[in-house]
Amino acid sequence: MKFFTEEQSLDVLKDLVAIKSDNDNELKVASYLKDLLAKYDIESEIKIIRGNRANLVAEIGHGKPVLGISGHMDVVSAGNLDDWDSDPYQLTEKDGQLYGRGATDMKSGLAALVITMIELHHQGLPKQGTIRLMATMGEEVGEEGSSYFLKDGSMDDVDGLVIGEPSGYNIGYAEKGSMDIKFISKGKASHSSMPEKGFNAIDPLMNLLIDANNTFRDENIKHDSIGPLIFNTTLINGGTQVNSIPDHAEAEINARTIPEYDNQKVIDVLNDLIKKYNDQGAQISFNAYMNESPVLMDPKNALVAPMKKLMEQYTDEEVHVTPISAVTDASNLVQKKPSNLPFLIAGPGNDTPHQINEHVDKQMYLNFIDIYEKLFVDFLNNAK
């Protein structure tokens, strides 16, 4: 018999969605979770990063093995509230779906992880090992919170890791890396009728980006593991008026990296391209202000098979074990871990993250509490 009723589980998600943690204010989420856990005799610690931004860590059980579980507390902006069919900060049920900002990405996963800890603690579980919750700030922009958990040693003794990002009844074991890079090109202004008196900052930057497209979109780049390298210019700006040679131009790109062509290789190639144009008189520099590495773990690791078996009890659809398209906190948390680390990405949700009318299937959310409970105990009891 469940300790938490269905209504209580829905109330936790409702409370989390009501907290406006749009790329900020995770401290309020962490404080809510700390109070909730304390109500059921589970100690937790809030780790302030800065201002209203904080991580939270909590444990149940003791000793080895240690199972890390993680979810993020921030969400993206709801955008224009008038575009929503209901208040995005008020969990709304319609036709078995729960609507609200973060319903899928990923307050339902976070709630399911926390409720699972409460359920197990109430049963005096785990009898063996430790479950460590690492709730993060800043995942939506830069995975900053998980970088703090990596640096403070929270992952050092972890023997398995579950990231509760939305997967539906599928399992992720790998993800592409992500890089956000800003280029700045400096030139010399002059009248457009006398270009020889100046230096056009746009021209070399534009040519550099064309060269980069040709290089990174080469179909001959090996991509057997998790699909092709992706490189896109997404922002560009330069000049002040149409009859002046521009002395400043900027562009930003996003690259999705792969193990065969990782972040450092992208940086090395860009350095070579920039040197080529700077040797011709340009003044181009760049800054990789987001630099998250790809993750590729063994799809046959010790968490995947039992999770697949559990999921198959809740769906008639085939459960796929596959790389995921998004970047998660795993990019930081699995650093320095072996590729056979028991690891997976799985949580309630669908393909509506960041969208208007984001929603999660109500029964799927409740089912994941059962799935996590069985998975965590199974792993700790059988880990070698």
C-alpha positions as CSV (number, residue, x, y, z in Angstrom):
1,M,0.0,0.0,0.0
2,K,1.3,3.4,-1.0
3,F,2.2,5.8,1.8
4,F,1.6,8.8,-0.4
5,T,-1.9,9.0,-1.8
6,E,-2.5,10.0,-5.5
7,E,-3.8,13.3,-4.3
8,Q,-0.7,14.0,-2.2
9,S,1.5,13.2,-5.2
10,L,-0.4,15.5,-7.4
11,D,-0.3,18.2,-4.7
12,V,3.5,18.1,-4.7
13,L,3.6,18.6,-8.5
14,K,1.0,21.3,-8.2
15,D,3.1,23.1,-5.6
16,L,6.3,22.9,-7.7
17,V,4.6,24.2,-10.8
18,A,3.3,27.1,-8.8
19,I,6.8,28.3,-8.0
20,K,8.0,30.5,-10.8
21,S,11.6,29.3,-11.2
22,D,12.0,30.6,-14.7
23,N,15.8,30.5,-15.1
24,D,16.0,31.7,-11.5
25,N,14.5,31.4,-8.0
26,E,15.5,27.7,-7.5
27,L,16.1,28.7,-3.8
28,K,12.3,28.8,-3.3
29,V,12.0,25.3,-4.9
30,A,14.8,24.0,-2.7
31,S,13.2,25.4,0.4
32,Y,9.9,23.8,-0.5
33,L,11.6,20.4,-1.0
34,K,13.6,20.8,2.2
35,D,10.5,21.4,4.2
36,L,8.7,18.5,2.5
37,L,11.5,16.1,3.1
38,A,11.8,17.2,6.7
39,K,8.1,16.5,7.3
40,Y,9.0,12.9,6.7
41,D,12.3,12.9,8.7
42,I,14.6,13.2,5.8
43,E,17.4,15.7,6.2
44,S,18.6,17.8,3.3
45,E,21.0,20.7,2.7
46,I,20.5,23.8,0.6
47,K,23.7,24.9,-1.2
48,I,23.4,28.6,-2.1
49,I,25.2,29.3,-5.4
50,R,24.3,33.0,-5.5
51,G,21.3,35.2,-4.8
52,N,18.1,33.1,-5.2
53,R,19.9,30.3,-7.0
54,A,20.7,27.1,-5.1
55,N,21.2,23.4,-5.2
56,L,19.8,20.9,-2.8
57,V,21.2,17.5,-1.6
58,A,19.4,14.9,0.5
59,E,20.2,11.2,1.4
60,I,18.4,8.2,2.7
61,G,20.1,4.9,3.7
62,H,23.7,4.6,4.5
63,G,27.0,3.1,3.1
64,K,27.7,1.6,-0.2
65,P,26.6,1.4,-2.9
66,V,25.6,5.0,-3.6
67,L,22.8,5.7,-6.2
68,G,22.7,9.2,-7.4
69,I,19.4,10.6,-8.6
70,S,19.1,14.1,-10.1
71,G,16.6,16.6,-11.4
72,H,16.7,20.3,-12.0
73,M,14.6,22.9,-10.3
74,D,14.6,25.6,-13.0
75,V,12.2,25.9,-16.0
76,V,12.2,28.1,-19.1
77,S,10.1,31.2,-19.3
78,A,6.4,30.6,-20.0
79,G,6.5,33.3,-22.7
80,N,3.3,35.1,-23.5
81,L,0.8,34.0,-20.9
82,D,-2.1,34.8,-23.2
83,D,-1.0,32.0,-25.6
84,W,-1.7,29.4,-22.9
85,D,-5.1,27.7,-22.6
86,S,-4.6,27.8,-18.8
87,D,-2.4,29.5,-16.2
88,P,1.0,28.0,-16.8
89,Y,1.8,28.3,-13.0
90,Q,-1.4,26.5,-12.0
91,L,-1.4,22.8,-12.6
92,T,-4.5,22.1,-14.7
93,E,-5.9,18.7,-15.5
94,K,-7.7,18.1,-18.8
95,D,-8.4,14.7,-20.4
96,G,-5.8,12.9,-18.2
97,Q,-3.1,15.4,-19.0
98,L,-1.5,17.8,-16.4
99,Y,-0.8,21.2,-17.9
100,G,1.7,23.8,-16.6
101,R,5.2,25.2,-17.1
102,G,7.6,22.5,-16.1
103,A,5.0,19.8,-16.0
104,T,7.2,17.8,-18.4
105,D,10.6,19.5,-18.1
106,M,11.1,18.6,-15.4
107,K,9.1,19.2,-12.3
108,S,7.1,16.0,-12.7
109,G,10.4,14.0,-12.8
110,L,11.8,15.9,-9.8
111,A,8.6,15.4,-7.8
112,A,8.6,11.7,-8.6
113,L,12.2,11.4,-7.4
114,V,11.5,13.2,-4.2
115,I,8.2,11.2,-3.5
116,T,10.1,8.0,-4.2
117,M,12.6,8.9,-1.5
118,I,9.8,9.6,1.0
119,E,8.0,6.3,0.1
120,L,11.2,4.2,0.6
121,H,12.2,6.0,3.8
122,H,8.7,5.3,5.2
123,Q,9.3,1.6,4.5
124,G,12.7,1.6,6.2
125,L,14.4,1.3,2.8
126,P,17.0,1.0,1.5
127,K,18.3,-1.7,3.7
128,Q,21.6,-1.6,1.8
129,G,23.3,1.5,0.3
130,T,22.5,5.1,-0.1
131,I,20.2,7.1,-2.3
132,R,21.5,10.7,-2.9
133,L,19.3,13.3,-4.4
134,M,21.1,16.1,-6.2
135,A,18.6,18.8,-7.2
136,T,20.2,21.4,-9.4
137,M,19.8,25.0,-10.4
138,G,20.6,26.5,-13.8
139,E,20.2,23.4,-15.9
140,E,18.2,25.2,-18.6
141,V,21.1,27.6,-19.3
142,G,24.6,26.1,-19.0
143,E,24.1,23.2,-16.5
144,E,25.7,25.4,-13.8
145,G,24.2,23.6,-10.8
146,S,25.5,20.2,-11.8
147,S,29.0,21.6,-12.3
148,Y,29.0,22.6,-8.6
149,F,28.0,19.0,-7.6
150,L,30.9,17.8,-9.7
151,K,33.3,20.2,-8.1
152,D,32.2,19.7,-4.5
153,G,32.8,15.9,-4.7
154,S,29.1,14.9,-4.5
155,M,29.7,12.4,-7.4
156,D,33.0,11.0,-6.2
157,D,31.5,7.9,-4.5
158,V,28.5,7.5,-6.7
159,D,28.1,4.0,-8.1
160,G,25.1,4.6,-10.3
161,L,23.2,7.6,-11.6
162,V,19.6,8.3,-12.7
163,I,18.7,11.6,-14.4
164,G,14.9,12.1,-14.2
165,E,14.6,14.1,-17.4
166,P,11.5,13.5,-19.5
167,S,11.8,10.4,-21.7
168,G,8.3,8.8,-21.5
169,Y,8.6,5.0,-21.5
170,N,12.0,5.1,-23.1
171,I,15.5,5.1,-21.8
172,G,18.4,7.4,-22.7
173,Y,22.0,6.3,-22.2
174,A,23.8,9.0,-24.3
175,E,23.5,12.7,-25.3
176,K,25.2,15.1,-27.6
177,G,27.3,17.9,-26.2
178,S,26.4,21.5,-26.6
179,M,28.5,24.6,-27.3
180,D,27.4,28.2,-27.4
181,I,30.1,30.3,-29.0
182,K,30.2,34.1,-29.5
183,F,32.5,35.6,-32.2
184,I,33.5,39.2,-32.2
185,S,35.1,40.8,-35.3
186,K,36.7,44.3,-35.1
187,G,37.3,46.5,-38.1
188,K,37.7,50.2,-38.9
189,A,34.9,52.5,-39.8
190,S,34.9,54.6,-43.0
191,H,32.5,56.1,-45.5
192,S,31.1,53.4,-47.7
193,S,32.3,55.3,-50.8
194,M,35.9,55.0,-49.5
195,P,36.1,51.4,-48.2
196,E,39.9,51.5,-48.6
197,K,40.0,53.9,-45.6
198,G,38.5,51.3,-43.3
199,F,38.2,47.6,-42.7
200,N,34.9,45.8,-43.0
201,A,34.3,43.7,-39.8
202,I,31.5,41.8,-41.4
203,D,33.3,40.3,-44.4
204,P,35.9,38.1,-42.6
205,L,33.3,37.0,-40.0
206,M,30.9,36.0,-42.7
207,N,33.6,34.1,-44.6
208,L,34.7,32.4,-41.4
209,L,31.1,31.2,-40.7
210,I,30.8,29.9,-44.3
211,D,34.1,28.0,-43.8
212,A,32.9,26.6,-40.5
213,N,29.7,25.4,-42.0
214,N,31.6,23.6,-44.8
215,T,33.9,22.0,-42.2
216,F,31.5,20.9,-39.6
217,R,28.7,19.8,-42.0
218,D,31.0,17.5,-43.9
219,E,29.1,14.3,-44.5
220,N,32.3,12.3,-44.2
221,I,32.7,13.1,-40.5
222,K,32.3,9.8,-38.7
223,H,29.1,9.7,-36.5
224,D,28.4,6.1,-35.6
225,S,27.6,6.6,-31.9
226,I,24.9,9.2,-31.4
227,G,24.3,10.8,-34.8
228,P,25.9,13.7,-36.7
229,L,27.7,16.8,-35.5
230,I,25.4,19.8,-35.7
231,F,26.6,23.4,-36.3
232,N,24.4,26.4,-36.7
233,T,24.8,30.2,-36.7
234,T,21.8,31.4,-34.7
235,L,22.6,35.1,-34.1
236,I,24.4,37.7,-36.2
237,N,24.7,41.5,-35.9
238,G,27.0,44.2,-37.3
239,G,27.2,47.7,-38.5
240,T,25.4,50.9,-37.6
241,Q,24.1,52.3,-40.9
242,V,23.9,51.4,-44.5
243,N,26.5,53.9,-45.8
244,S,29.2,53.2,-43.3
245,I,31.8,50.5,-43.4
246,P,31.2,48.5,-40.2
247,D,33.9,48.5,-37.5
248,H,32.2,45.8,-35.4
249,A,30.3,42.6,-36.0
250,E,29.2,39.7,-33.8
251,A,27.8,36.2,-34.4
252,E,26.8,33.4,-32.1
253,I,26.6,29.7,-32.9
254,N,25.3,26.5,-31.3
255,A,27.1,23.3,-31.9
256,R,25.9,19.8,-30.9
257,T,29.0,17.7,-30.5
258,I,29.6,14.0,-30.6
259,P,32.2,11.6,-29.2
260,E,33.9,11.3,-32.7
261,Y,34.1,15.1,-33.0
262,D,34.1,16.5,-29.5
263,N,34.2,20.1,-28.0
264,Q,37.9,20.4,-28.0
265,K,38.2,19.4,-31.7
266,V,35.6,22.1,-32.6
267,I,37.6,24.7,-30.6
268,D,40.9,23.6,-32.3
269,V,39.3,23.9,-35.8
270,L,37.9,27.3,-35.0
271,N,41.2,28.5,-33.8
272,D,42.8,27.5,-37.1
273,L,40.1,29.2,-39.1
274,I,40.4,32.4,-37.0
275,K,44.2,32.4,-37.5
276,K,43.7,32.1,-41.2
277,Y,41.5,35.3,-41.3
278,N,43.5,37.2,-38.7
279,D,46.7,36.6,-40.7
280,Q,44.9,38.4,-43.6
281,G,44.2,41.4,-41.4
282,A,41.0,40.5,-39.6
283,Q,40.6,40.9,-35.8
284,I,38.3,38.0,-34.8
285,S,38.1,36.5,-31.4
286,F,35.7,34.0,-29.8
287,N,34.4,32.8,-26.5
288,A,32.8,29.4,-25.8
289,Y,30.5,30.6,-23.0
290,M,28.7,27.2,-22.9
291,N,30.8,24.1,-23.3
292,E,29.1,20.9,-22.3
293,S,30.7,17.6,-23.5
294,P,28.8,14.7,-25.1
295,V,27.9,11.7,-23.0
296,L,28.2,8.2,-24.2
297,M,27.7,5.4,-21.7
298,D,27.3,1.7,-22.2
299,P,23.7,1.0,-23.3
300,K,24.0,-2.4,-21.5
301,N,24.9,-0.9,-18.1
302,A,23.4,-2.4,-15.0
303,L,20.5,0.1,-14.7
304,V,19.2,-0.2,-18.2
305,A,17.9,-3.8,-18.4
306,P,15.9,-3.7,-15.1
307,M,14.5,-0.3,-16.0
308,K,13.4,-1.6,-19.4
309,K,11.7,-4.6,-17.8
310,L,9.9,-2.3,-15.3
311,M,8.7,0.1,-18.0
312,E,7.3,-2.8,-20.1
313,Q,4.8,-3.4,-17.3
314,Y,3.3,0.1,-17.8
315,T,3.1,0.4,-21.6
316,D,2.2,-1.6,-24.6
317,E,4.6,0.3,-26.8
318,E,8.2,-0.8,-27.4
319,V,10.6,0.6,-24.9
320,H,13.5,2.1,-26.8
321,V,17.0,2.4,-25.4
322,T,18.5,5.3,-27.3
323,P,20.6,8.5,-27.2
324,I,18.5,11.6,-26.4
325,S,18.6,14.8,-28.3
326,A,18.8,17.3,-25.4
327,V,21.7,18.2,-23.1
328,T,21.2,17.3,-19.4
329,D,23.1,17.6,-16.2
330,A,24.7,14.3,-17.0
331,S,27.2,16.2,-19.1
332,N,28.8,17.3,-15.9
333,L,27.8,14.6,-13.4
334,V,29.3,11.7,-15.3
335,Q,32.7,13.3,-15.9
336,K,35.6,11.2,-14.7
337,K,33.3,8.2,-14.5
338,P,33.9,5.0,-16.5
339,S,31.7,4.3,-19.6
340,N,30.2,1.3,-17.9
341,L,28.8,3.3,-14.9
342,P,25.2,2.2,-14.3
343,F,23.5,5.2,-15.8
344,L,20.3,6.2,-17.5
345,I,18.1,9.2,-18.3
346,A,14.4,8.5,-17.8
347,G,11.4,10.3,-16.4
348,P,7.8,11.2,-17.0
349,G,7.1,13.5,-19.9
350,N,6.8,13.8,-23.7
351,D,7.9,16.2,-26.5
352,T,6.3,19.4,-25.1
353,P,9.2,20.8,-23.1
354,H,9.6,24.6,-23.5
355,Q,6.3,24.7,-25.5
356,I,3.1,26.6,-24.9
357,N,0.6,24.3,-23.1
358,E,3.4,22.0,-21.9
359,H,1.9,18.9,-20.2
360,V,2.5,15.5,-18.8
361,D,0.3,12.4,-18.7
362,K,-1.1,12.1,-15.2
363,Q,-0.9,8.3,-15.0
364,M,2.6,8.3,-16.4
365,Y,3.7,10.7,-13.6
366,L,2.2,8.4,-11.0
367,N,3.6,5.3,-12.6
368,F,7.1,6.7,-12.5
369,I,7.0,6.9,-8.7
370,D,6.3,3.1,-8.7
371,I,9.0,2.5,-11.3
372,Y,11.7,4.5,-9.5
373,E,10.9,2.8,-6.2
374,K,11.4,-0.6,-7.6
375,L,14.4,0.3,-9.7
376,F,16.3,2.0,-6.8
377,V,15.8,-0.9,-4.4
378,D,16.7,-3.4,-7.1
379,F,19.9,-1.6,-8.0
380,L,21.1,-1.2,-4.4
381,N,20.3,-4.8,-3.5
382,N,22.1,-6.2,-6.6
383,A,24.9,-3.8,-7.2
384,K,28.4,-5.4,-7.1
